[in-house]
Every structure is written in C-alpha cells, then in structure tokens.
Amino acid sequence: MKIAVIGTGYVGLVSGVCFAECGHSVICVDNNKQKVNKLKEGIIPIFEPGLDSLVIENARSGRLIFTTEIPEAVKASEVIFIAVGTPPLPTGEADLSYIENVARQVAYAMDSYKVIVEKSTVPVKTGEWVKRTIRFNNRDGVEFDVASNPEFLREGSAIGDFLKPDRIVVGVESERAATLLRACYQPIIDQSVSFDLVKQEVIHQAPQGDVTPFLVTNVSSSELIKHASNSFLALKISYINAVANFCELAGADVKQVARGMGLDSRIGDKFLSAGVGYGGSCFPKDVSAFLEISRELGYDFKLLDDVIRINKVQRELFIRKIKKAMWIVKDKTFAVLGLSFKPNTDDMREAPSIDIINALLEEGAQVKAYDPVAMDVSRMFFQDRITYCADPYSTADGADALILITEWDEFLTMDLQRIYTSLNYPIFIDGRNCFEPMKMADIGFDYHCIGR
C-alpha cells in the first residue's frame, strides 16, 4: 500500500513508522521544515521507547520518506491519514482549523481516487465537515471517501499499542474504503507483524489469520468511540480518586478496595490506581471536547463535568496534604521526583507536577527536581525557578521533604535508606502510592500517601 501521513506529531510519526514497518510505502508530511530535516537525519523530536531505531531502519530501507510537500504525498498515495493537532480552545472545544487546512490542500492535490482518513482525535460530526471541505475544493470532481480511524496509543508504549492493539476501528461510508483500510492494517490484523511486549521489539512471522478485531462502523460511531473510550478511562481514574478520599475519612485502604473491585471481571483492575489525577495530551483534552460537543448537540453530560472537577480537586487536595505534612511551606526545600505526566514519556502537557510545583513556589518554597527524561521539557514551564538534579539522591540531599509525583521504575527501586539519610527531615509524600506504609515507617519515614 502507498500511504501518506500528514502531521508528524506523536500520533502521526508513530503511525507512519509502524505502517512502514508493516511493509507499506509511507510518506510522512509536516510543515515544519526544521523538524522534517531532523527526521531525515534520524533525530526524533519526541521520547518514545524504540521509535528512534524504527525511524532509522525504515528510512534506510526506503519505505519511509519525510517531506514538507502535501501535493507530492497526496499524488503518490492511495490512503491519506490526517494526524495534525487538535488542541483545546479556551472553551474546551477542539481547534479543528489545522484539519480544515489539510483537507483543503488534499482536495487541491487529488488526481485520482483517495481515502482521506481522520487519524487525529476529533469530535463526532467532524467527518461531515471534512467531506464538505474536500467536496467544495475538489475542483476536478475526483472521487474520494472520508473515513475515521481513531488511535488508541499510550505514550510510553505506543509502538506496542499500534502493532499489537486490542482492536482496530474504522468508520467508513463505502466498501471500497473499508477494503483499502483493511489492507493497510492486514499485517497487524493477522499478526504477521506484531510487537513482543517482553523483549520490546517488533517481530515478523507467518500470518495467523484474523487475530486482531477489525471493527467497521459508520464515521460518526468511529469518531465517538475514541472520545467515549478516553472519557470512560478518565472516569475510572476520577472515581477511584474519589473513593480514595472517602477511604481516608473511613479508615480504609484504597489499594485493597481497588484490588477487590478489580477482581470483578466486569470492572477490571486497570485505571484503578489512586493518585494525584490524570494529565497528558489526551484525557484532559478529550473529556473537555466530548463535553462541549455533547452540549452543542443538546445533551447535558453532567457526569463529565464531575470527572473534570474531581481531577482538578485531586491536585488541590494533594497540595493541602503537603502543607499539612510540613506545617509551614515557606522557605522549605522540596525534592520532587517525576515531572512528566506519566512514566516513559517526556510529555508534560497537563502534568500534575506543574500545578503542584507552582503552588509550592507561590508559597515561597524552593524546589529541587529530577525526572529521567522530562527535565528539558520542564524548563519551558519553570525556566530557572527550580533546581534540576542528576538523580533521586542528589535531589533528596539537603531537602526538607520528598514528593513523588510520577511513578518511574527508577523511583520504585531506589535505595530508600539512602533517601532517608539524605533528607533534612524524614518526610516522604507519595502521590502515587508506590510504597507500603508499614515498610516506610520501619525505615523511619513520616510517610504520607493517598487513600490509605
């Protein structure tokens, strides 16, 4: 298959590289000339485990090309994936201007039948507007289909999520479009190309027949599946955080409660870890966009209001927990471990660390921080207002308390006795419930966690 992916952000770059790994000829397009030149040199603009080697290998093989020219990519491709950003507007709605602009340029360039696919996360009904935009600007009357193919990639495990997904969803208006999209994903559907989750490497093997569910819907249903999925996962997180706050009042342990809930196959144990709340580029944006589009369509989705409110309150409660543990925050030095919104990524969009650190700084505290990969990104948020350290131990050294915000593996295995002796006071405030309270007490920590 000949595929174009327009937009080399997180979704576009991972998708393009993985399609190339499946054996397709892929052209990745971006309007940022400097970014494209770096990608041609094998320099990756994001941190994602395993992505750099796949980019280099597939570019070397000739299956993966980078360009700034949309017309060139459109003319050379059968299927065109639009993977540009849809950032939130101040209202909470998704900004769809980048998608409209790309749709218009695709329409100008088309010279034969194309399938134009929404890969970006978009509100329901966006496909209708994309189709309308292309029809109005398709001056030669070239045949085309507009389809939806939502992504379900998690930062930190995106390659595995793409090549070994739970399901592939496509929303189409014709059998022709469905057939072409199935051909794009056939190596993944039959697992002739997949991902070894243990070894963290791509594997190629003989086709096994249909293994991965390939769900075909109409376009609106496909668009809605992404927002409904992410909003439900955000709901689970907010729910267990609300339960955690109740546990603290009732003298219960939220980890035990979550385990008891998760053993029910109808509930499952994923996304039932209490903490300081969700962040990142997807959940905050998608829940807000889902809420706004529901209002536009005349449905008051109050449940989503509560999901957003609980997530915001969870950060505020954690800041109160820090103040309660310290009594006076002003002039204290805090060691902060973890800046990214989750492990295995340098993404700090909507990261809890931003609100927590800013609150400490506003109270007159000093902050020392360490994150395995996100410190360069963090400088865009904090400039020189915090001190960056080389490892957990230098971060803790001389600090009055330690705050753990992101549960990187490096923190789970650190020498707690060494941390204890490095701190001025043995105060450990854990925003992710990474350690057992009794064991921390045995070491000598004044240990504070969530819902326990």
C-alpha positions in Angstrom: 0.0 0.0 0.0 1.0 3.6 -0.6 0.2 5.7 2.4 0.6 9.4 3.3 0.5 10.6 6.9 0.1 14.3 7.3 1.4 15.5 10.6 4.5 14.1 12.4 3.4 14.7 15.9 3.1 11.9 18.4 0.3 10.0 16.6 1.4 10.8 13.0 5.1 9.8 13.5 4.3 6.6 15.4 1.6 5.6 12.8 3.8 6.4 9.8 6.8 4.4 11.2 4.6 1.4 12.1 2.9 1.3 8.7 6.3 1.3 7.1 7.4 -1.5 9.5 4.4 -3.4 8.1 5.9 -3.2 4.6 4.0 -0.2 3.2 5.5 2.7 1.4 4.9 5.7 3.6 5.3 9.4 3.1 5.2 11.5 6.3 4.4 15.2 5.8 5.0 18.1 8.2 5.0 21.9 7.5 7.9 22.4 9.9 11.0 22.3 7.6 13.4 22.1 10.5 11.6 19.1 12.1 11.5 17.3 8.7 15.2 17.8 8.2 16.0 16.4 11.6 13.7 13.4 11.0 15.6 12.8 7.7 18.8 12.7 9.8 17.2 10.2 12.2 16.8 12.8 15.0 13.5 12.1 16.8 11.6 15.1 18.3 9.8 13.1 21.0 10.8 10.5 23.6 9.1 7.1 22.8 10.9 3.9 23.6 12.0 2.1 20.4 10.9 4.8 18.0 14.3 6.1 17.0 15.6 2.8 15.7 12.4 2.1 13.7 12.6 5.5 12.1 16.3 5.0 11.1 15.7 1.4 9.8 12.6 2.2 7.7 14.1 5.4 6.3 17.2 3.4 5.3 15.1 0.8 3.6 13.3 3.4 1.5 9.8 2.6 2.9 9.7 5.8 5.0 10.1 9.3 3.5 9.8 12.7 5.1 8.7 15.8 3.2 7.1 19.2 3.7 5.1 18.9 0.4 1.4 17.8 0.8 0.7 17.7 -3.0 3.7 15.3 -3.6 2.4 13.0 -0.8 -1.2 13.1 -1.9 -0.5 12.3 -5.5 1.8 9.4 -4.6 -0.6 7.8 -2.1 -3.8 5.7 -2.1 -4.7 6.4 1.6 -4.1 9.7 3.3 -4.1 9.9 7.1 -4.6 13.3 8.7 -2.8 13.3 12.0 -2.4 17.0 12.8 -3.1 18.6 16.2 -6.5 19.4 17.6 -5.5 21.5 20.6 -8.2 22.7 23.1 -9.6 26.1 22.7 -10.4 28.2 25.8 -14.0 27.0 25.6 -12.8 23.3 25.8 -13.8 22.7 22.2 -11.2 21.1 19.9 -9.4 23.5 17.5 -10.1 21.9 14.1 -8.5 24.6 11.9 -5.5 22.5 11.2 -7.7 19.7 9.9 -9.7 22.0 7.7 -6.5 23.5 6.2 -5.1 20.0 5.4 -8.4 18.8 4.0 -8.4 21.8 1.6 -4.8 21.2 0.5 -5.6 17.5 -0.1 -8.6 18.4 -2.2 -6.4 20.7 -4.4 -3.8 18.0 -5.0 -6.1 14.9 -5.6 -5.8 13.5 -9.1 -7.3 10.0 -8.5 -9.5 8.2 -6.0 -8.3 8.6 -2.4 -9.4 7.6 1.0 -8.9 10.5 3.4 -8.8 9.3 7.0 -9.2 11.2 10.2 -6.4 9.9 12.5 -6.5 12.9 14.8 -8.9 12.7 17.7 -11.9 14.8 16.6 -15.4 15.4 17.8 -18.2 13.5 16.3 -19.5 15.0 13.0 -16.0 16.2 12.0 -16.0 13.8 9.2 -19.0 15.5 7.6 -17.2 18.8 7.7 -14.0 17.3 6.2 -16.1 15.7 3.4 -17.8 19.1 2.7 -14.5 20.9 2.7 -13.0 18.5 0.2 -16.1 18.5 -2.0 -16.0 22.3 -2.2 -12.3 22.4 -3.1 -12.2 19.3 -5.3 -12.4 21.3 -8.5 -11.9 18.4 -10.8 -14.6 16.2 -9.3 -12.1 13.4 -8.3 -13.7 10.5 -6.4 -12.9 10.2 -2.7 -14.1 8.8 0.6 -13.7 10.2 4.0 -13.1 7.7 6.8 -12.4 7.7 10.5 -9.7 5.6 12.2 -9.2 6.7 15.8 -5.8 6.0 17.5 -5.5 4.3 20.9 -1.9 4.9 21.6 -0.5 5.3 25.1 2.6 7.4 25.4 5.5 5.2 26.6 4.1 2.1 24.9 2.8 3.5 21.5 4.7 1.1 19.2 3.3 -2.0 21.0 -0.2 -0.4 21.1 -0.1 0.2 17.3 1.3 -3.2 16.3 -0.5 -5.3 18.9 -3.8 -3.4 19.5 -6.9 -4.5 21.4 -8.9 -3.6 18.3 -8.8 -1.6 15.1 -11.7 0.7 14.5 -12.6 2.2 11.1 -15.6 4.4 10.2 -16.5 4.3 6.5 -19.2 5.2 4.0 -18.2 2.6 1.3 -17.0 -1.0 1.0 -14.2 0.4 -1.2 -12.8 2.5 1.7 -13.2 -0.4 4.2 -11.2 -2.7 1.9 -8.3 -0.3 1.5 -8.1 0.4 5.2 -8.2 -3.3 5.9 -5.3 -3.7 3.5 -3.3 -1.0 5.4 -3.8 -3.0 8.7 -3.7 -6.5 7.3 -0.2 -7.4 8.7 -1.5 -6.3 12.2 -4.8 -8.0 11.9 -3.2 -11.3 11.1 -0.2 -10.6 13.4 2.4 -11.2 10.7 3.8 -8.1 12.2 3.4 -7.6 15.9 5.3 -6.5 19.0 6.9 -8.6 21.7 5.8 -6.8 24.9 8.5 -8.6 27.0 11.5 -8.0 24.7 10.1 -4.7 23.4 10.9 -5.5 19.8 9.0 -5.9 16.5 8.5 -9.5 15.4 7.8 -10.7 11.9 6.2 -14.1 11.4 3.8 -16.1 9.1 0.2 -14.8 9.0 -2.1 -16.4 11.6 -5.4 -15.5 10.1 -7.6 -12.7 11.7 -6.3 -12.3 15.2 -7.0 -8.6 16.0 -10.6 -7.5 15.9 -11.3 -5.2 12.9 -14.4 -3.2 13.7 -16.2 -1.4 10.8 -18.7 1.3 11.7 -20.1 4.4 10.2 -18.0 7.5 10.5 -19.8 9.2 13.4 -19.7 6.0 15.5 -16.0 5.6 14.9 -15.4 9.3 15.9 -17.4 8.8 19.1 -15.7 5.5 20.1 -12.4 7.4 20.8 -13.9 10.2 22.9 -16.2 7.7 24.7 -13.2 5.4 25.5 -10.9 8.1 26.8 -13.7 9.7 28.8 -14.6 6.3 30.4 -10.9 5.7 31.4 -10.7 9.2 32.9 -14.0 8.4 34.7 -12.4 5.3 36.2 -9.4 7.4 37.4 -11.6 10.1 38.9 -13.8 7.5 40.5 -11.0 5.7 42.3 -9.6 9.0 43.4 -13.0 10.0 44.9 -13.1 6.6 46.6 -9.5 7.2 47.9 -10.7 10.4 49.5 -13.5 8.6 51.2 -11.1 5.8 52.3 -9.1 8.4 54.2 -12.2 9.5 56.1 -13.4 6.0 56.7 -10.0 4.4 57.7 -9.9 2.1 54.7 -7.0 1.3 52.3 -7.8 2.3 48.7 -5.3 -0.2 47.3 -7.2 -3.0 49.0 -10.5 -1.6 47.9 -9.3 -1.2 44.3 -7.9 -4.8 44.3 -11.3 -6.1 45.5 -13.1 -4.2 42.8 -10.6 -5.1 40.0 -11.1 -8.8 40.6 -14.6 -8.4 39.3 -14.2 -9.2 35.6 -16.9 -6.7 34.8 -14.7 -3.9 36.3 -11.1 -5.0 35.8 -8.1 -3.6 37.6 -6.8 -1.2 35.0 -7.0 2.6 35.7 -7.9 1.9 39.4 -4.7 3.3 40.9 -5.5 6.3 43.1 -3.1 9.3 42.9 -2.8 12.9 42.0 -5.0 12.6 38.9 -4.6 12.2 35.2 -2.8 14.6 32.8 -1.2 14.4 29.3 -2.3 15.3 25.9 -5.4 13.1 25.6 -7.6 12.7 28.7 -8.0 16.4 29.6 -8.5 17.5 26.0 -10.8 14.6 25.0 -13.0 14.8 28.1 -13.5 18.6 27.6 -14.1 18.2 23.9 -16.6 15.4 24.5 -18.4 17.6 27.0 -18.6 20.6 24.6 -19.8 18.6 21.6 -22.5 17.0 23.8 -23.7 20.5 24.8 -23.7 21.6 21.1 -25.9 18.5 20.3 -28.3 19.4 23.2 -27.3 16.8 25.8 -26.1 17.9 29.2 -23.4 15.3 30.0 -23.1 16.3 33.7 -21.1 13.2 34.5 -18.2 14.5 32.5 -18.3 17.8 34.5 -17.7 15.7 37.6 -14.9 13.8 36.1 -13.1 17.1 35.3 -13.9 18.6 38.7 -12.7 15.6 40.7 -9.4 15.5 38.7 -8.8 19.2 39.5 -9.7 18.8 43.2 -7.4 15.8 43.5 -4.4 18.1 42.8 -5.7 20.7 45.3 -6.1 18.0 48.0 -2.6 16.8 47.4 -1.2 20.3 47.8 -3.1 20.5 51.1 -1.6 17.2 52.1 1.9 18.6 51.5 1.1 21.7 53.6 -0.4 19.5 56.4 2.7 17.3 56.4 5.1 20.3 56.6 3.0 22.8 58.6 5.0 25.8 57.1 5.9 25.6 53.4 7.6 29.0 53.1 11.4 28.8 52.9 11.3 24.9 52.9 13.2 23.0 50.2 11.2 20.2 48.5 12.7 17.3 46.5 10.3 16.5 43.6 10.7 13.1 41.8 8.9 12.9 38.5 7.8 15.8 36.2 6.2 14.1 33.2 2.5 13.3 33.4 3.3 9.5 33.4 6.3 7.3 33.2 8.2 6.5 29.9 7.4 9.9 28.3 8.8 13.4 28.4 5.3 14.8 27.8 4.3 17.5 30.4 1.1 18.7 29.0 -1.4 19.0 31.8 1.0 17.2 34.1 0.1 17.3 37.8 3.7 18.3 38.6 3.0 21.8 37.1 0.2 22.7 39.4 1.9 21.2 42.4 5.3 22.8 41.9 3.7 26.2 41.0 1.7 26.0 44.3 4.9 25.4 46.3 6.7 28.2 44.6 3.9 30.6 45.2 4.1 29.8 48.9 7.8 30.8 48.9 9.3 27.3 48.8 12.4 26.1 46.9 12.1 23.1 44.6 14.8 20.6 43.5 13.6 18.2 40.9 14.6 15.1 38.9 12.9 13.2 36.0 14.7 10.6 33.9 13.7 12.3 30.6 11.4 15.3 31.0 13.8 17.9 32.5 14.5 19.7 29.2 10.7 20.0 28.6 10.2 21.1 32.2 12.4 24.1 31.6 9.7 25.5 29.3 7.3 25.6 32.2 9.6 26.6 35.1 12.6 28.3 33.4 15.2 28.8 36.2 12.7 28.9 39.1 13.6 25.3 40.2 16.9 23.4 40.5 17.4 20.3 38.3 19.4 17.4 39.8 21.2 14.4 38.3 19.4 11.6 40.2 17.0 10.9 43.1 19.7 11.0 45.7 21.1 14.4 44.8 17.6 15.7 44.6 16.8 14.4 48.2 20.2 15.7 49.5 19.5 18.6 52.0 15.8 18.8 51.2 13.2 19.2 53.9 10.7 16.7 52.3 10.4 14.5 49.3 7.4 14.5 47.0 6.9 11.6 44.5 4.7 12.6 41.6 5.5 10.3 38.7 6.0 6.5 39.3 9.1 5.9 37.1 10.6 2.4 37.6 13.8 4.1 38.7 12.0 5.5 41.8 10.4 2.2 42.7 13.8 0.6 43.0 15.8 3.4 44.6 17.6 2.9 47.9 15.1 4.2 50.4 17.6 4.0 53.3 19.9 6.3 51.3 17.0 8.7 50.6 16.1 8.7 54.3 19.6 9.7 55.4 19.8 12.4 52.6 16.7 14.4 53.7 16.8 17.0 56.5 13.5 15.6 57.8 12.2 12.1 57.0 9.0 13.4 55.3 8.0 11.4 52.2 4.8 12.5 50.4 3.8 9.9 47.8 1.4 11.0 45.1 1.2 7.5 43.5 1.0 5.1 46.5 4.2 3.4 45.3 5.3 2.1 48.7 3.9 0.2 51.7 3.2 2.5 54.7 4.4 -0.1 57.3 7.7 -0.6 55.5 8.2 3.1 55.1 7.5 3.6 58.8 10.0 0.8 59.7 12.7 2.8 57.8 11.7 5.9 59.8 9.8 7.9 57.3 6.9 10.2 58.1 5.1 8.7 55.1 2.0 10.3 53.5 0.1 8.7 50.7 -3.4 8.8 49.2 -6.5 7.0 50.4 -4.6 4.7 52.9 
